[in-house]
Amino acid sequence: MRHRVVVLALDGVLPFELGIPQRIFGRSMGTEPNGRGEKLYDVVTCSVRPPGPVRTDADFSIMVEHGPEVLATADTVVVPASYGLGPVYEEGRLTTELAAAFTHVGPGTRIVSICTGSYVLAAAGYLDGRPATTHWSSADHFQRLFPKVRVDPDVLFVDDGDVLTSAGVAAGIDLCLHIVRRDHGTAVANDVARRTVVPPHRDGGQAQFIRRPMPEAGLATTTAARAWALGRLEQPILLRDMALRESMSVRTFTRRFREEVGLSPGQWLAQQRVERARHLLESTDLSIDRVARDAGFGTATSLRQHVQAALGVSPTVYRRTFRSASAGL
């Protein structure tokens, strides 16, 4: 049976966020030996009430065909942002309808929020003691309302295993693509991204979208240095060499880089090398030592440390999980 994703549509739901799970999960396809594509997820939408209309924050309502009892069939529950949260947003507590709906969610179900849908997860207790994120403009309020949550306002999403939260609006696409990548590998996620006409992976976090003073006219950026580094990830890359590409001091370059990308140059390089390693592990039979060299980690030990930290598994386990699926796509 396909993995079932149940999307909980609340009054005041934002149509854009509501459509993300169907667009990403609903278009994720595997490949059969006979060449026919097979859907990897079953996506359904439900309400906290019996089937019927749910108002959005736009000038229309949507007709939802499932009530809250369908949550009991979910492998993954997704809660998109809503502007009608009432006491959830104001007091940090669930409404009676919401509390009753969550009683249908079974143990072991993966729980996901998009944008300020994180308020619902926090009010339901799913985020107590966990790292999480939400829209950057709501991060301070969210932290005050839910002090037990470890809020990270800078990232695009947080993956804490069975509970995942995205930052604002379009970061829900990044999170859903990440889930597809985690479930089925990079090749499947990249295919969905191509057909959705979005990048399969965005650099940095939502810190880069927070309003900041405009740079002086004509001020250089770090774009050329990043392009140069991406073309030579397998080689040693020094911070001073990247700064020289932009004719900046190391200090100025580091500050500008963090402003634009949301990460330090070192963090960004490690992230890009992990992505290179993932591609090589999925699409080639190169030895672990060779993957480490070609991805720029130098040694298998360094590769293992970085892949384990980023993905939660060793390179060997990652390859075993995704190699055969990716080779058939």
C-alpha positions, -999 to +999 in steps of 0.1 A: +000+000+000+011+035-007+023+058+021-008+079+030-004+117+036-034+133+053-036+171+051-056+188+078-074+219+064-084+243+091-107+274+087-086+303+073-062+279+056-039+295+031-045+280-004-009+281-014+003+261+016-026+238+014-017+228-022+020+221-015+016+185-002-006+175-032+018+191-056+050+175-041+038+142-027+010+137-052+035+140-081+062+117-066+065+088-090+086+056-088+095+035-118+083+000-125+104-025-145+079-022-173+085+015-174+051+026-160+053+053-133+037+045-100+025+070-074+045+068-042+020+086-019-017+087-015-027+123-005-061+131+010-074+162+027-096+163+058-113+188+081-119+188+119-156+186+111-177+162+090-172+166+052-182+200+039-169+235+031-138+249+048-132+286+043-098+298+032-081+332+038-090+340+001-124+349-013-135+312-017-141+281+003-131+246-005-152+214-003-134+188+019-146+153+014-132+137+046-138+143+083-112+139+111-116+102+114-094+098+082-064+109+103-064+074+118-053+061+083-024+085+080+013+076+078+021+113+077-001+142+088+005+177+074-009+208+090-006+239+066-007+275+078-041+290+087-052+326+097-081+312+117-063+296+146-079+317+173-069+303+208-041+282+192-023+314+182-035+337+210-033+313+240-013+283+228-042+258+233-062+236+210-099+241+203-122+213+213-125+203+176-088+202+171-081+183+203-108+157+192-093+155+157-058+147+171-071+118+191-074+100+157-037+103+150-020+069+157+013+064+175+043+064+151+026+088+126+049+113+111+038+149+119+046+178+097+037+215+097+040+241+070+047+277+081+025+287+111+009+253+111+037+248+137+014+266+163-010+236+160+018+211+166+031+230+195-003+234+211-009+197+207+024+190+226+043+175+197+071+200+199+078+200+236+116+198+241+122+196+204+138+218+178+113+235+154+109+265+131+081+286+118+077+318+097+105+342+107+080+370+114+062+348+140+093+333+156+096+356+186+058+353+193+060+315+188+089+312+213+071+333+240+039+313+236+057+279+236+088+282+258+094+244+258+101+245+221+137+251+208+129+276+180+154+281+152+142+311+132+169+309+106+165+276+089+141+266+060+130+235+079+137+213+109+138+175+106+135+159+141+128+124+129+090+118+133+082+155+137+092+181+110+084+218+107+090+242+079+097+279+079+074+304+061+053+298+030+074+284+002+097+267+027+069+241+028+081+231-007+116+226+006+104+205+035+082+183+014+110+177-011+133+169+018+108+143+030+105+127-005+143+127-007+145+110+028+118+084+018+129+077-018+162+093-025+176+122-044+166+110-079+129+109-071+130+143-053+149+159-081+123+146-106+095+162-087+114+194-083+120+196-121+083+191-129+074+216-102+099+241-117+117+247-084+152+240-072+156+206-056+176+221-028+179+258-017+211+271+000+209+286+034+178+294+055+151+319+058+175+343+075+184+354+040+148+366+035+145+388+066+144+425+057+178+441+063+194+474+054+200+476+016+237+472+007+254+502-009+249+505-046+274+486-066+285+465-037+299+431-047+281+398-039+295+363-033+278+347-063+310+342-083+329+327-054+301+302-048+300+292-085+338+289-085+337+267-054+310+244-068+332+237-098+360+224-077+344+208-046+369+178-049+398+202-043+409+221-012+391+254-010+404+280+014+383+309+027+409+334+016+407+321-020+370+325-021+373+361-007+399+368-034+375+358-061+353+387-050+382+411-042+371+413-006+389+408+027+381+376+045+362+394+072+340+413+047+335+382+025+324+361+055+299+387+067+285+392+032+283+355+026+263+349+057+239+378+048+232+363+014+232+326+021+223+323+058+253+301+065+290+305+070+312+297+040+325+266+059+289+254+066+279+260+030+309+240+016+302+211+039+265+211+028+275+211-009+299+183-004+274+162+014+250+167-016+278+157-040+285+126-019+248+117-019+247+119-057+278+097-060+265+072-035+232+069-054+244+070-089+278+053-090+296+022-077+326+042-066+343+030-034+337+050-002+373+062-003+368+075-039+334+091-031+352+109-002+379+122-025+355+132-053+332+150-029+360+169-013+361+153+021+396+138+015+392+107+037+365+081+043+365+090+080+357+126+072+329+116+048+314+093+073+314+120+100+297+146+077+272+122+062+262+108+096+258+143+110+237+156+080+217+125+072+217+104+104+231+073+086+265+061+074+274+064+037+272+026+033+237+025+048+226+055+026+239+037-005+222+005+004+189+023+009+188+044-022+213+029-048+190+004-064+160+027-065+180+056-080+196+033-107+162+024-120+150+059-125 
